[in-house]
Amino acid sequence: MPEPYRILVILGPTASGKTHLAVSLASQFNGEIISADSRQVYRGMDIGTGKDLQEYQTLKGQVPVHLIDCCDPTTDYDLYHFQTDARRLIADVTSRGHLPVVCGGTGLYLSALLQNYQLVPLGQPDSAWDLIPDENLVSELSKRRSLHNSTDTTDRKRLMKALSIASSTLAPESFPPLNPLVIGIKWPRQELYERIGQRLKSRLEQGMIEETKRLLASGVPAERLRFFGLEYKWLTNFLEGQISFTEMETGLYQAIRKFAKRQETWFRKMEKEGVPIRWIEGRELSFGKTSQLVYNWLKDLSSDFS
């Protein structure tokens, strides 16, 4: 049995300060950051996804970051790709004597990594499926696996993808075990909402609308941008004249708040399923104290940590 890979994981809801904390700890502990954000993999989607690329530059130099700007927005990057890429990077970063620091708020990505989901690549789609009614495809899917996710059966595109995955004849890839220290950042609900509002205002001032215009002008279809949700959905609707600026700003703020609540719900689900998360109060973050605390926790995981 191979030795487990020791990793540090920083998670939390949107606007909680994950990137800032992850960069500070990676700089302190000779780490490299692996992004666990489902939208930051796409090039050109910088302000709307909160890449905050300037934060990776510290007084000690540039902190390496991976799984950001990997592909074009018109291509698909899914859970299987994230799991295999993240596992490959964890092995590579560890082999160079550095600490992998996984940072992000996409709960499904974090669960796949930490709970070792058994995933396979898409099978070869059957062209005959295009002519089959949804209810027959659902029946076909039910023969291949249990229908635990209702969204796979109510949206035809997701249904076809689920059927392709279920039809794969490949075995899930085997990965070495992980020894993770998972740190979560939490804020009182009202303070988190204030941070969300302040960050939204800042991103609009930084050019988030212009960024969305550039994506549309570069050939990214409007429906594709809406698929990414949140900022790009609301900004695309505004740019196409479907809603006013005020409706966009107010609606987007409310949508991000709801998204943050869903993230917190997902993290509680992870804990119930056996993933231990050590929570740090966002309002009490002090990077000197936090670094010492994390150092002690890392020593608990590995006696040779230095």
Helices and strands as residue ranges (DSSP letters): E 5-11, H 18-28, E 31-35, G 53-56, E 57-58, E 61-62, E 65-66, H 79-95, E 99-104, H 107-114, G 127-131, H 134-144, H 151-154, H 156-166, E 178-186, H 189-206, H 208-217, H 222-227, H 230-239, H 245-272, E 278-281, G 282-284, H 287-301
